[in-house]
Every structure is written in structure tokens, then in C-alpha cells.
């Protein structure tokens, strides 16, 4: 955990909204906070942003 926080590599490899959207989209399958109904529009919005 310490190396993750102290590394100089950015969390998002690609700059801008598209890169952030791709990174968040990749992390969605691992989360369990949002319901399936909440994930669907978020996934669609992130797909649009990452295009």
C-alpha cells in the first residue's frame, strides 16, 4: 500500500476525461456499492466519455 501511495506513476495513465473514464470503467466490476440499476447508466456515461 505504501508503494502505491508513494510511486510517481499517475493513477490514470491517459490524461483528460477519457482516461479517467476508462480507469473508472475498468474498476466498476470490482465494486459492490452500486446496484445493478445504478451501474447501467454509469457504465453508459463512462463509455460515452471514453470514446
ZIUR-V118092 format. One record per residue. PHI is phi in radians with two decimals (none if undefined). Layout:
BEGIN
{{PHI} {PHI}}
END
This chain:
BEGIN
{{none} {-1.10} {-1.15} {-1.14} {-1.36} {-1.79} {-1.26} {-1.58} {-1.30} {-1.21} {-1.16} {-1.89} {-1.24} {-1.81} {-1.28} {1.61} {-1.09} {-1.11} {-1.14} {-1.13} {-1.11} {-1.12} {-1.14} {-1.18} {-1.07} {-1.18} {-1.50} {-1.02} {-1.06} {-1.52} {-1.60} {-2.35} {-1.52} {-1.52} {-1.33} {-1.04} {-1.12} {-1.36} {-1.19} {-1.03} {-1.16} {-1.08} {-1.08} {-1.10} {-1.12} {-1.17} {-1.09} {-1.14} {-1.17} {-1.49} {-1.27}}
END
